[in-house]
Amino acid sequence: MDGWLPRRLTPAQQEERRLAAAARFPAIRAGRSSQAAVAREFGVSRAAVCQWYEAWGTSGRSALRARPKSGRPPQLTGRQWQRLRTILLRGARAAGFDTERWTLPRIAAVVRREFGVRYHPRALSPALKAHGFTVQRPATQARERDEDLVRAWLRHDWAGVKKELVATGARLPSWTRRVTRFGPASSRRGRSRGTRPSCGA
């Protein structure tokens, strides 16, 4: 049999290989083949074939089937994850917190309170990602900020405020260096009314 590679096989492929090798074991028992020949055919060590052969001789092919893993089962069921999603969508305030920001410790506290399951916050992060949850990113500015009002203030009032500060000898705050009478320095670049054209323009 060609194509058997001993590296990076899935558990199902490893089981398939053992069962395929077991089909050669009656020939070994009858003296028509050897464990070394089976090891070469399937690309495994003689020690592996020896173990398979002994297990087959004792319990038959069933001894060569993959055993279910007895690892720790998932701590939340699929239905509980859906319930958690509903809770998170309602917001942190609805869950009893003083702000709307969800953090891993807060989510862990909700999981413990609602389902009686304890998660360390760091262990909760990959579990949340695996179930489609994404990191909550805070807004970069307050929702109530009125951009039109900010621009109007910069256009009409800022020049007078700045002049008064300079006249009294007050030191201008550092943020004022980024502001002109026409708006923040990050506004659209280009020639504006009341400004000099740049060199080479």
MIZA-913519 format. One record per residue (C-alpha): residue in three letters; z negated, y negated, x. Coordinates in steps of 0.001 Angstrom, whole numbers, padded with zeros to 6 digits, always signed. Layout:
BEGIN
AlaZYX
...
This chain:
BEGIN
Met+000000+000000+000000
Asp+001020-003363+001422
Gly-000439-006788+000999
Trp-004177-006147+001085
Leu-005909-008897+003036
Pro-009654-008680+003603
Arg-010239-012445+003634
Arg-010615-014897+000782
Leu-010213-012387-002009
Thr-011761-013145-005353
Pro-014445-010762-006666
Ala-011858-009327-009066
Gln-009411-008706-006215
Gln-012130-007071-004128
Glu-012938-004768-007028
Glu-009248-003947-007448
Arg-009021-003086-003756
Arg-012020-000737-003916
Leu-010629+001035-006963
Ala-007198+001356-005321
Ala-008850+002847-002243
Ala-010767+005261-004474
Ala-007440+006725-005593
Arg-007097+008048-002002
Phe-010557+009638-001902
Pro-009581+012996-003470
Ala-007051+013382-000632
Ile-009836+012679+001889
Arg-012030+015299+000212
Ala-009164+017790+000315
Gly-008567+017068+004011
Arg-005102+015567+003481
Ser-006175+012074+004564
Ser-009002+010352+006414
Gln-011288+007372+006012
Ala-009643+005768+009051
Ala-006221+005993+007384
Val-007543+004390+004188
Ala-009229+001634+006226
Arg-005904+000825+007927
Glu-004012+000901+004645
Phe-006306-001550+002898
Gly-007169-003742+005886
Val-010905-003061+005908
Ser-013356-001533+008342
Arg-014075+002191+008489
Ala-017701+001378+007665
Ala-016594-000231+004372
Val-014516+002809+003432
Cys-017412+005072+004364
Gln-019724+003162+001996
Trp-017134+003257-000799
Tyr-016530+006954-000276
Glu-020242+007793-000424
Ala-020725+005673-003577
Trp-017666+007332-005163
Gly-018954+010774-004240
Thr-022313+010034-005870
Ser-021388+008083-009020
Gly-017601+008101-009280
Arg-015312+005090-009733
Ser-017915+003188-011742
Ala-019952+002712-008539
Leu-017077+000696-007079
Arg-016801-001772-009941
Ala-018097-005304-009488
Arg-021629-005881-010651
Pro-022337-008943-012797
Lys-024094-011653-010839
Ser-027737-012018-011670
Gly-027920-015646-010631
Arg-029757-018336-012497
Pro-028090-018940-015882
Pro-027031-022457-016886
Gln-030062-024409-017946
Leu-028413-026121-020921
Thr-026176-024416-023433
Gly-022831-025836-024463
Arg-024334-027066-027724
Gln-027158-028785-025838
Trp-024665-030564-023581
Gln-022902-031862-026694
Arg-026236-033035-028065
Leu-026986-034776-024766
Arg-023613-036525-024906
Thr-024473-037872-028367
Ile-027815-039160-027115
Leu-026252-040891-024117
Leu-023567-042532-026261
Arg-026238-044032-028507
Gly-027559-045932-025517
Ala-030675-045963-023367
Arg-032512-048373-025680
Ala-032124-045968-028584
Ala-033689-043297-026359
Gly-036763-045487-025809
Phe-035935-047342-022589
Asp-036159-051105-022163
Thr-032558-051607-020950
Glu-029202-050005-021741
Arg-028626-048726-018205
Trp-028643-044955-017840
Thr-029999-043644-014549
Leu-030385-040065-013358
Pro-034217-040155-013677
Arg-033847-041447-017246
Ile-031348-038747-018166
Ala-033592-036114-016579
Ala-036498-037422-018679
Val-034371-037184-021845
Val-033316-033606-020993
Arg-036949-032623-020432
Arg-038095-034320-023632
Glu-035290-033091-025901
Phe-034685-029589-024547
Gly-037759-028712-022497
Val-035627-028209-019386
Arg-036577-029737-016039
Tyr-033840-031067-013783
His-034311-032853-010507
Pro-032234-036058-010761
Arg-030157-035119-007692
Ala-029417-031682-009150
Leu-028505-033281-012464
Ser-025686-035372-010972
Pro-023211-032513-010243
Ala-024063-030887-013581
Leu-023206-034104-015418
Lys-019909-034432-013535
Ala-019046-030819-014314
His-019440-031579-018025
Gly-017242-034664-017956
Phe-019840-037404-017613
Thr-018950-040345-015378
Val-021069-042838-013481
Gln-022081-045814-015584
Arg-021028-049001-013838
Pro-022757-052258-014826
Ala-020647-055151-016025
Thr-019823-057674-013325
Gln-020746-060651-015491
Ala-022713-061412-018622
Arg-020838-060832-021856
Glu-021905-064189-023268
Arg-020320-066163-020423
Asp-017779-068656-021789
Glu-015003-069068-019214
Asp-013455-072052-021062
Leu-016791-073851-020976
Val-017194-073121-017253
Arg-013735-074525-016500
Ala-014417-077630-018616
Trp-017664-078281-016782
Leu-015958-077928-013396
Arg-013140-080250-014475
His-015203-083046-016054
Asp-018810-082919-014854
Trp-018873-081343-011409
Ala-017304-084300-009576
Gly-020012-086656-010871
Val-022821-084256-010091
Lys-021539-083720-006571
Lys-021188-087492-005984
Glu-024802-088076-007077
Leu-026063-085338-004780
Val-024199-086812-001804
Ala-025385-090359-002626
Thr-029020-089292-002639
Gly-028613-087397+000610
Ala-029360-084074-001031
Arg-028003-081024+000664
Leu-025349-079248-001374
Pro-026084-075637-002254
Ser-024011-073084-000351
Trp-022175-071950-003471
Thr-020673-075432-003915
Arg-018433-074860-000898
Arg-016503-072409-002995
Val-015982-074891-005832
Thr-013554-077804-006129
Arg-013173-080296-008951
Phe-010283-078187-010192
Gly-012174-074909-010357
Pro-013444-072085-008157
Ala-011703-071534-004835
Ser-010695-068091-006050
Ser-008476-069590-008784
Arg-004693-069416-008606
Arg-003354-070776-005354
Gly-000433-073139-005159
Arg+000343-076807-005454
Ser-001829-078533-008046
Arg-001862-082048-009393
Gly-003978-084313-007192
Thr-003801-082122-004078
Arg-001779-082558-000937
Pro+001029-080170-000213
Ser+000242-077851+002657
Cys+002102-078121+005957
Gly+005555-076711+005796
Ala+005661-076880+002008
